[in-house]
């Protein structure tokens, strides 16, 4: 378990490291960058083959590219598609593709590539986590070498955004099946080495269509999950930039002139995931009791050091159609005890609480376990590595409770997916979500989104905790880093030493 005091109090050795000048060090490595990450990608480096956000953090827009590009302000701009036209009924999209683009194995990017990529993502054996999006494509037609028409079965107001996500990358047919270990894309960087458990190294691809605009020659992603080690590596100059670093690092870096501290917004939802299929968690009264036992403000302070906003459903302030649902399941210990008694739960109730490595999960788990204990629920903490979380919790559903941040902006569809890891199945929600997707008028869609948020809150599907604010700490001379994070990306194309 992480020693919190070790993060807050620098040792003499760390203090000595902090006093060392880094200017000459930075100036000597203008073409190289070391970036920190809390989690190593698993099971591989193919965003279409795994659900972990860490995969896209390394590969999206760096190795692999998409038709559209999501920017730090949430806007969508052209990438491999130069432009597009949308039919009046919002179901048909005509994309004009960028010419002269090749994959890193020399194969051309063209309309047939788009057709292959999307049909592969929708195929019966596809493991793409957004398979639902691609399955709704009624037809992907290559009109000519640089024109593609996509006809959707139903309208999707977020379609262009979704096409900029990691699950919508363009893949080259000959290399598609080996992208997990030997990724081949059209982006400005290519894989140089993957040192399992330690780092991934990318190098600039000289064959990139706009290679002259890329300032970095080599980027190393180092995996450091321990909060104290994250701080020490930054202070020592071993890591130049650490997006989504532990919030506990902020105070000591804010007063250090060698560093910049960037506090950014997000569309992420940190939740206490509840296995709705496990008894007695299949009883809504028990789930409501769990939520009533949780003081969200205390969780924000403990898990995120105050960097976060409490939420009451799987939606965040600032998003289109947001409604405040924090009043539906407020903190109320007496109500929690009464609900457990009403459900006939014999106390103490023992539940597993499986926690992945990020500090928000490990630190938040301690807070929530202490809160649940006050109503007679014994949450037995089990710290697991990220690969174990993906295999045991996400895939095998072998858990009672877990803490995780869902970082995709438009992911209410997870509650409409059959056999998703929290086991929520509700035909009424599915029908409501279909109405949301097919509502052409923004006002109608906003109202329906509010209905969906209230439904999830009333059914206490999960313990909705907080919207995190992501912290980036970097050498003050590193430029081009994202501030706000609408989607987990480390876009290296605009990063440079200033």
LUMRO-953483 format. One line per field, with one value per residue (C-alpha): residue in one letter; x, y, z. Coordinates in pm, 1 decimal. Example, Ala and Ser with C-alpha at 12.3 -4.5 7.8 and 13.67 -1.06 7.14 Angstrom:
// residues 2
res <- A, S
u <- 1230.0, 1367.0
v <- -450.0, -106.0
w <- 780.0, 714.0
END
This chain:
// residues 498
res <- X, X, X, X, X, X, X, X, X, X, X, X, X, X, X, X, X, X, X, X, X, X, X, X, X, X, X, X, X, X, X, X, X, X, X, X, X, X, X, X, X, X, X, X, X, X, X, X, X, X, X, X, X, X, X, X, X, X, X, X, X, X, X, X, X, X, X, X, X, X, X, X, X, X, X, X, X, X, X, X, X, X, X, X, X, X, X, X, X, X, X, X, X, X, X, X, X, X, X, X, X, X, X, X, X, X, X, X, X, X, X, X, X, X, X, X, X, X, X, X, X, X, X, X, X, X, X, X, X, X, X, X, X, X, X, X, X, X, X, X, X, X, X, X, X, X, X, X, X, X, X, X, X, X, X, X, X, X, X, X, X, X, X, X, X, X, X, X, X, X, X, X, X, X, X, X, X, X, X, X, X, X, X, X, X, X, X, X, X, X, X, X, X, X, X, X, X, X, X, X, X, X, X, X, X, X, X, X, X, X, X, X, X, X, X, X, X, X, X, X, X, X, X, X, X, X, X, X, X, X, X, X, X, X, X, X, X, X, X, X, X, X, X, X, X, X, X, X, X, X, X, X, X, X, X, X, X, X, X, X, X, X, X, X, X, X, X, X, X, X, X, X, X, X, X, X, X, X, X, X, X, X, X, X, X, X, X, X, X, X, X, X, X, X, X, X, X, X, X, X, X, X, X, X, X, X, X, X, X, X, X, X, X, X, X, X, X, X, X, X, X, X, X, X, X, X, X, X, X, X, X, X, X, X, X, X, X, X, X, X, X, X, X, X, X, X, X, X, X, X, X, X, X, X, X, X, X, X, X, X, X, X, X, X, X, X, X, X, X, X, X, X, X, X, X, X, X, X, X, X, X, X, X, X, X, X, X, X, X, X, X, X, X, X, X, X, X, X, X, X, X, X, X, X, X, X, X, X, X, X, X, X, X, X, X, X, X, X, X, X, X, X, X, X, X, X, X, X, X, X, X, X, X, X, X, X, X, X, X, X, X, X, X, X, X, X, X, X, X, X, X, X, X, X, X, X, X, X, X, X, X, X, X, X, X, X, X, X, X, X, X, X, X, X, X, X, X, X, X, X, X, X, X, X, X, X, X, X, X, X, X, X, X, X, X, X, X, X
u <- 0.0, 121.5, 260.7, 84.2, 337.3, 614.4, 441.0, 386.6, 727.2, 1045.2, 1341.8, 1680.7, 1785.3, 1480.4, 1542.2, 1895.1, 1770.7, 1523.2, 1804.5, 1990.2, 1964.7, 1783.7, 1834.1, 2145.4, 1990.8, 1679.6, 1873.9, 2086.6, 1789.9, 1573.0, 1473.0, 1388.9, 1115.3, 1038.2, 670.8, 527.1, 221.2, 61.1, -56.6, 106.6, -115.3, -273.8, -311.9, -127.5, -82.3, -388.1, -676.5, -922.2, -818.9, -853.1, -1055.5, -767.2, -737.1, -358.6, -337.6, -464.6, -256.2, 50.6, -68.8, -356.7, -248.6, 111.0, 127.7, -232.4, -457.9, -830.6, -1054.6, -1129.6, -925.8, -1046.1, -881.4, -817.6, -1120.4, -1344.7, -1381.8, -1346.6, -1132.2, -1012.7, -722.0, -712.4, -1037.0, -980.7, -1351.5, -1697.1, -2056.3, -2356.7, -2698.5, -3001.4, -3130.1, -2789.1, -2742.4, -2512.4, -2155.7, -1935.0, -1564.1, -1300.1, -974.1, -628.4, -412.4, -55.6, -83.8, 100.4, 127.7, 458.4, 495.6, 470.0, 109.8, -122.4, -407.8, -724.6, -1099.6, -1058.6, -859.4, -1150.9, -1394.4, -1170.8, -1111.4, -1476.1, -1608.0, -1340.2, -1449.1, -1811.4, -1739.1, -1889.8, -1553.3, -1453.5, -1335.3, -1355.5, -1513.5, -1713.3, -1834.8, -2189.7, -2092.9, -1953.5, -2230.4, -2474.0, -2301.4, -2541.3, -2288.9, -1932.7, -1881.5, -1554.9, -1680.2, -1332.0, -978.8, -1028.0, -1402.7, -1594.8, -1965.3, -2089.8, -2460.3, -2572.2, -2882.3, -2973.0, -2846.0, -2577.6, -2510.0, -2166.2, -2059.6, -1772.1, -1633.1, -1652.6, -1456.9, -1169.4, -1138.9, -884.6, -1137.8, -1183.3, -818.0, -728.3, -553.2, -361.6, -502.0, -166.3, -59.1, -396.4, -364.1, -21.1, -88.6, -92.5, 283.7, 394.9, 167.6, 164.9, -13.5, 0.7, 107.3, 427.0, 581.9, 656.9, 730.4, 1098.2, 1081.9, 842.9, 1024.5, 748.0, 685.9, 905.5, 857.5, 750.5, 981.4, 857.2, 1076.4, 988.4, 885.8, 1081.0, 825.7, 546.5, 376.1, 456.0, 770.5, 930.3, 662.1, 735.9, 988.9, 1057.9, 1279.8, 1227.8, 968.0, 988.2, 675.6, 780.4, 532.1, 529.7, 220.2, 347.6, 268.5, 590.4, 795.4, 614.1, 718.6, 1077.2, 1117.2, 994.9, 1218.2, 1518.6, 1457.7, 1409.7, 1063.1, 1001.0, 620.7, 365.8, 3.6, -256.9, 0.3, -99.1, -271.6, -70.2, 230.8, 79.7, 182.3, 555.5, 565.9, 356.9, 636.1, 917.3, 1013.8, 1157.1, 810.9, 469.2, 152.0, -142.2, -486.8, -729.6, -1093.0, -1220.8, -1529.6, -1426.0, -1649.2, -1484.9, -1725.0, -1759.3, -1849.9, -2111.9, -2167.1, -2544.9, -2556.6, -2410.9, -2635.7, -2729.8, -2614.2, -2890.3, -3129.9, -3165.2, -3213.8, -2866.9, -2711.1, -2892.4, -2764.8, -2409.1, -2453.0, -2614.8, -2312.2, -2071.8, -1973.3, -1866.7, -1689.9, -1470.4, -1396.5, -1290.4, -1059.7, -915.6, -895.8, -819.5, -688.2, -981.2, -937.3, -1281.7, -1655.6, -1912.4, -2153.2, -2477.6, -2497.9, -2276.2, -2252.9, -2052.9, -2105.2, -2029.3, -2150.7, -2449.5, -2775.3, -2624.1, -2862.7, -2752.9, -2851.7, -2637.0, -2956.0, -3106.6, -2876.8, -2733.9, -2499.0, -2719.7, -2591.2, -2926.4, -3095.9, -2822.3, -2879.1, -3255.9, -3228.6, -3004.3, -3253.6, -3543.9, -3358.7, -3308.1, -2930.5, -2753.0, -2472.5, -2183.6, -2198.4, -1862.2, -1791.7, -1475.4, -1334.0, -1083.7, -863.3, -645.0, -314.7, -406.7, -384.6, -748.2, -853.4, -616.5, -662.6, -1034.6, -1074.9, -945.0, -1193.8, -1491.3, -1405.2, -1400.7, -1735.4, -1905.1, -1782.8, -1995.6, -2314.4, -2199.3, -2051.9, -1700.8, -1527.6, -1228.6, -967.7, -774.3, -513.8, -473.1, -249.8, -409.3, -389.1, -554.7, -829.4, -898.1, -906.5, -1071.5, -1308.5, -1378.3, -1386.4, -1460.7, -1680.8, -1525.3, -1581.9, -1837.0, -1709.6, -1430.4, -1317.5, -1230.7, -1250.8, -1448.6, -1281.4, -1476.7, -1708.0, -2002.5, -2024.5, -2381.5, -2415.0, -2222.3, -2543.7, -2723.9, -2462.0, -2560.8, -2322.3, -2118.5, -1901.0, -2135.4, -2420.2, -2690.5, -2968.2, -3276.0, -3496.1, -3639.7, -3294.7, -3212.6, -3527.2, -3449.8, -3095.4, -3224.1, -3450.1, -3151.3, -2954.9, -3238.5, -3347.3, -3262.1, -3347.8, -3090.4, -3362.7, -3530.0, -3198.8, -3105.0, -3432.7, -3385.2, -3025.9, -3161.5, -3410.0, -3126.2, -2915.1, -3205.7, -3285.6, -2930.5, -2921.1, -3255.3, -3151.7, -2813.5, -2649.4, -2306.6, -2167.9, -2124.1, -1840.5, -1679.6, -1562.4, -1183.0, -960.7, -644.4, -307.7, -6.5, 333.6, 612.8, 945.2, 862.0, 1030.6, 801.5, 544.7, 234.4, 86.0, -291.9, -460.6, -814.2, -866.5, -1194.8, -1037.4, -722.1, -456.3, -90.6, -73.5, 299.1, 264.5, 264.9, 496.5, 840.4, 1106.3, 1076.1
v <- 0.0, 351.1, 545.5, 879.1, 1055.3, 957.5, 1158.6, 1466.0, 1478.8, 1486.2, 1293.0, 1455.3, 1276.3, 1401.4, 1753.1, 1734.8, 1620.8, 1906.5, 2157.0, 2033.6, 2257.4, 2098.0, 2369.9, 2223.7, 1875.8, 1994.8, 2184.9, 1880.8, 1666.1, 1883.6, 1587.0, 1346.3, 1336.4, 1104.3, 1095.0, 926.9, 703.8, 539.2, 232.8, 11.0, -71.3, -415.7, -654.6, -488.3, -171.0, -211.1, 17.8, -203.7, -507.5, -390.2, -158.7, -1.7, 374.6, 340.1, 182.8, 496.3, 717.2, 584.1, 499.9, 730.3, 1012.6, 899.2, 558.4, 520.6, 783.6, 820.2, 993.2, 1272.4, 1417.5, 1509.4, 1823.8, 1927.2, 2157.8, 1870.0, 1996.5, 1760.8, 1846.3, 1659.4, 1415.1, 1135.2, 1271.6, 1616.3, 1701.5, 1548.1, 1605.6, 1494.7, 1413.8, 1612.9, 1312.8, 1281.3, 915.6, 937.0, 1069.6, 1126.5, 1152.1, 1297.1, 1129.8, 1281.4, 1185.0, 1059.1, 884.6, 557.5, 314.0, 253.6, -73.8, 111.9, 16.5, 296.4, 442.1, 469.1, 415.0, 38.4, 78.7, 262.3, -5.1, -282.2, -108.4, -42.2, -376.3, -550.4, -351.6, -459.0, -824.8, -1104.4, -1197.6, -836.2, -757.9, -383.6, -230.3, 9.4, -268.0, -136.5, 187.8, 4.4, -254.1, 32.3, 110.1, -28.9, 15.5, 140.9, 209.0, 294.2, 524.0, 584.0, 571.7, 881.2, 890.4, 685.5, 691.4, 556.8, 490.5, 446.7, 254.6, 537.6, 886.5, 946.2, 1309.2, 1212.7, 1013.9, 1239.4, 1244.0, 864.5, 834.9, 1018.1, 765.4, 486.0, 219.3, 383.7, 378.6, 298.3, -36.8, -184.7, -527.9, -710.1, -596.3, -578.8, -903.9, -820.3, -459.8, -557.5, -621.3, -469.1, -169.7, -28.7, 299.3, 618.8, 843.5, 1043.3, 788.9, 419.6, 160.5, 124.1, -95.9, -223.7, -311.2, -497.1, -361.0, -57.1, 148.8, 190.0, 378.9, 556.2, 709.8, 963.0, 799.0, 968.6, 858.8, 1059.0, 1294.6, 1601.5, 1480.6, 1826.2, 1956.3, 1691.0, 1827.0, 1516.8, 1234.1, 993.9, 962.2, 716.6, 635.9, 520.4, 334.2, 448.4, 360.0, 445.8, 810.9, 863.4, 724.9, 955.9, 1257.9, 1138.1, 1070.1, 1419.4, 1587.6, 1389.2, 1488.0, 1123.9, 1212.4, 1534.3, 1536.0, 1332.3, 1371.6, 1253.0, 1238.2, 1189.7, 1508.3, 1478.7, 1601.7, 1943.6, 2145.2, 2082.3, 2149.1, 2466.5, 2643.2, 2496.6, 2727.7, 2439.5, 2294.0, 2379.6, 2247.4, 2215.0, 2151.9, 2041.1, 1946.6, 1609.3, 1417.8, 1123.6, 958.9, 796.4, 533.5, 262.1, -15.1, -252.1, -603.3, -593.7, -971.2, -1071.5, -1122.2, -918.3, -642.5, -741.5, -574.3, -202.4, -133.4, -269.8, -61.1, 247.9, 169.0, 160.6, 499.9, 646.8, 536.1, 727.9, 1087.8, 1196.0, 1508.6, 1298.2, 1064.8, 1359.5, 1478.5, 1133.0, 998.9, 1319.4, 1555.7, 1784.8, 1788.3, 1674.0, 1748.3, 1510.7, 1345.3, 1153.5, 964.3, 857.2, 1208.2, 1517.5, 1893.2, 2075.7, 1794.5, 1853.0, 1769.3, 1741.5, 1747.0, 1747.1, 1411.3, 1424.7, 1475.7, 1141.2, 928.7, 1170.4, 1080.0, 951.1, 681.8, 626.1, 573.8, 329.9, 120.4, 128.3, 16.1, -277.7, -381.7, -347.8, -571.4, -832.9, -820.6, -999.3, -785.2, -765.7, -799.7, -888.8, -767.1, -769.6, -430.9, -480.5, -180.1, -117.8, 72.2, 440.3, 650.6, 762.1, 395.5, 286.6, 603.2, 623.4, 257.8, 322.5, 607.2, 409.4, 97.7, 308.6, 467.3, 136.0, -13.6, 240.8, 77.2, -281.6, -349.9, -492.5, -407.4, -639.2, -448.7, -643.3, -447.3, -584.8, -494.3, -343.3, -663.0, -851.0, -589.5, -623.3, -1003.5, -1057.5, -761.8, -634.8, -965.0, -1238.1, -1011.6, -1173.3, -895.1, -726.8, -367.8, -184.9, 172.1, 294.6, 606.2, 574.4, 835.6, 831.4, 1134.3, 959.9, 626.7, 601.9, 325.6, 98.8, 71.0, -56.5, -322.2, -679.1, -856.7, -546.8, -590.4, -434.5, -662.0, -399.2, -511.6, -294.2, -293.2, 44.6, 203.7, 41.2, 187.9, 528.3, 520.1, 434.0, 739.9, 954.4, 833.9, 898.2, 1239.7, 1493.7, 1806.0, 1905.7, 2012.5, 1670.6, 1495.2, 1704.3, 1614.5, 1245.0, 1258.8, 1401.9, 1114.3, 864.6, 1023.2, 1015.6, 651.8, 536.6, 736.5, 605.0, 247.8, 307.8, 104.9, 212.8, 435.9, 757.6, 940.2, 1235.0, 1401.5, 1417.2, 1706.3, 1573.2, 1710.3, 1734.9, 1822.2, 1890.2, 2060.0, 2425.2, 2410.8, 2138.6, 2299.4, 2174.2, 1954.8, 1928.4, 2114.5, 1978.7, 1609.7, 1528.9, 1197.2, 1021.5, 1111.7, 1210.9, 1384.7, 1418.3, 1586.5, 1934.6, 1875.4, 2035.2, 2185.7, 2564.0
w <- 0.0, -79.2, 213.7, 181.2, 400.4, 161.5, -112.0, 98.4, 267.7, 58.6, 181.9, 203.2, -113.6, -302.1, -176.7, -306.9, -645.3, -650.1, -620.5, -927.7, -1234.8, -1527.4, -1787.0, -1946.0, -1925.7, -2110.9, -2373.6, -2451.6, -2546.5, -2766.0, -2979.9, -2698.2, -2438.3, -2148.8, -2056.5, -1749.8, -1737.0, -1434.6, -1628.9, -1886.5, -2187.3, -2181.6, -2348.6, -2638.3, -2843.0, -3066.8, -2956.6, -3143.6, -2941.1, -2581.5, -2360.1, -2165.8, -2220.2, -2178.5, -2526.3, -2696.2, -2467.7, -2646.8, -2995.5, -3093.8, -3327.3, -3274.6, -3445.7, -3557.9, -3710.0, -3762.2, -4014.5, -3768.1, -3483.2, -3134.3, -3000.3, -2641.8, -2644.8, -2756.5, -3113.0, -3410.0, -3711.7, -4024.1, -4002.9, -4260.9, -4399.8, -4550.2, -4543.6, -4520.9, -4615.1, -4409.8, -4553.5, -4430.7, -4233.9, -4059.4, -4155.0, -4459.0, -4446.7, -4749.4, -4660.5, -4892.3, -4798.5, -4774.8, -5073.9, -5069.0, -4731.9, -4673.7, -4386.6, -4214.7, -4407.3, -4739.1, -4820.2, -4938.1, -4734.5, -4942.8, -4945.0, -4933.2, -4611.5, -4452.3, -4567.6, -4432.2, -4097.9, -4019.2, -4144.2, -3936.4, -3629.7, -3684.7, -3763.9, -3556.5, -3401.3, -3338.5, -2984.6, -3046.2, -2735.9, -2956.6, -3185.0, -3142.6, -3323.2, -3625.1, -3632.6, -3689.2, -4018.9, -4275.6, -4554.1, -4604.3, -4974.7, -5148.5, -5426.3, -5564.0, -5423.7, -5207.7, -5144.0, -4887.4, -4810.0, -4476.6, -4442.8, -4081.1, -3980.1, -3744.0, -3678.1, -3416.3, -3318.3, -3184.2, -3490.0, -3600.1, -3245.5, -3222.9, -3548.2, -3379.2, -3096.1, -3074.2, -3163.3, -3505.5, -3616.9, -3974.3, -3995.9, -4287.4, -4382.3, -4402.8, -4055.6, -3879.1, -3687.2, -3542.4, -3438.9, -3070.3, -3073.7, -3404.2, -3463.3, -3815.4, -3875.4, -4077.0, -3788.7, -3725.1, -3484.7, -3498.1, -3232.5, -3150.3, -2838.9, -2574.5, -2255.3, -2070.7, -1725.3, -1782.3, -2097.7, -2458.8, -2694.6, -3007.8, -3276.0, -3543.5, -3870.4, -4147.6, -4406.1, -4244.6, -4487.2, -4274.3, -4099.1, -4102.0, -3865.1, -3600.5, -3350.9, -3142.3, -3266.9, -2977.9, -2701.4, -2414.0, -2212.9, -1864.5, -1646.2, -1283.8, -1079.6, -730.8, -641.7, -446.1, -734.5, -977.6, -771.7, -732.9, -1106.6, -1195.6, -939.4, -1059.6, -1420.8, -1519.7, -1651.9, -1845.3, -1843.0, -1648.0, -1761.6, -1509.5, -1231.5, -867.0, -740.3, -419.2, -610.4, -679.2, -370.3, -396.3, -771.5, -767.9, -582.3, -793.5, -1079.1, -1282.4, -1344.9, -1484.2, -1322.7, -1562.3, -1410.9, -1679.1, -1711.3, -1823.7, -1925.4, -1707.5, -1448.2, -1146.6, -1016.4, -757.9, -1001.7, -862.0, -992.8, -1042.9, -1104.3, -764.4, -463.0, -267.2, -506.0, -748.5, -501.1, -576.5, -204.4, -129.4, -405.5, -277.5, 71.0, -58.6, -223.8, 88.0, 291.2, 67.7, 136.3, -213.7, -90.7, 137.4, -153.8, -374.0, -96.2, -33.7, -387.9, -577.2, -311.8, -378.4, -757.6, -863.0, -870.4, -712.4, -958.5, -910.8, -1238.7, -1528.1, -1668.2, -1584.4, -1547.3, -1870.2, -2094.2, -2321.3, -2143.8, -1794.9, -1498.1, -1133.7, -982.2, -667.2, -462.8, -564.5, -348.1, -89.7, 192.2, 474.2, 710.4, 879.5, 543.3, 440.6, 753.5, 704.2, 340.8, 435.0, 704.1, 461.2, 212.3, 484.3, 463.2, 746.2, 882.5, 862.9, 484.2, 331.1, -23.2, -232.1, -335.2, -615.9, -682.9, -991.8, -951.6, -1011.3, -693.6, -723.1, -695.1, -418.7, -210.8, -283.5, -189.6, 159.7, 207.2, 76.9, 277.0, 593.8, 505.2, 424.5, 751.9, 939.5, 804.8, 851.3, 506.3, 520.2, 192.9, 167.9, -31.0, -291.6, -488.0, -841.2, -1132.6, -1441.7, -1646.8, -1358.0, -1341.3, -1713.9, -1702.9, -1364.9, -1321.9, -1672.4, -1862.2, -1605.4, -1385.3, -1079.9, -828.4, -605.7, -603.7, -784.2, -845.7, -1193.7, -1408.9, -1731.7, -1948.6, -2275.6, -2313.4, -2481.9, -2303.5, -2175.1, -2433.6, -2194.6, -1992.2, -2301.7, -2378.3, -2305.9, -2069.5, -1979.3, -1671.9, -1415.5, -1527.6, -1569.6, -1803.4, -1837.2, -2150.5, -2044.3, -2044.8, -2378.9, -2532.2, -2382.4, -2516.0, -2864.5, -2845.2, -2743.9, -3043.4, -3286.2, -3157.7, -3431.0, -3228.0, -2962.9, -2718.2, -2737.9, -2699.4, -2395.6, -2223.4, -2293.9, -2167.2, -1842.8, -1820.9, -1870.0, -1598.3, -1352.1, -1438.1, -1369.5, -1045.2, -921.1, -992.9, -824.6, -1098.3, -976.2, -705.0, -902.9, -726.7, -902.8, -1221.1, -1188.3, -1280.5, -1441.5, -1336.5, -1568.3, -1423.0, -1669.4, -1713.0, -1774.8, -2117.2, -2257.3, -2487.1, -2667.6, -2392.0, -2366.9, -2080.4, -2094.3, -2160.5, -2338.6, -2438.4, -2312.8, -2569.1, -2553.2, -2891.1, -2960.2, -3298.0, -3145.1, -2846.4, -2845.7, -2621.8, -2601.2
END
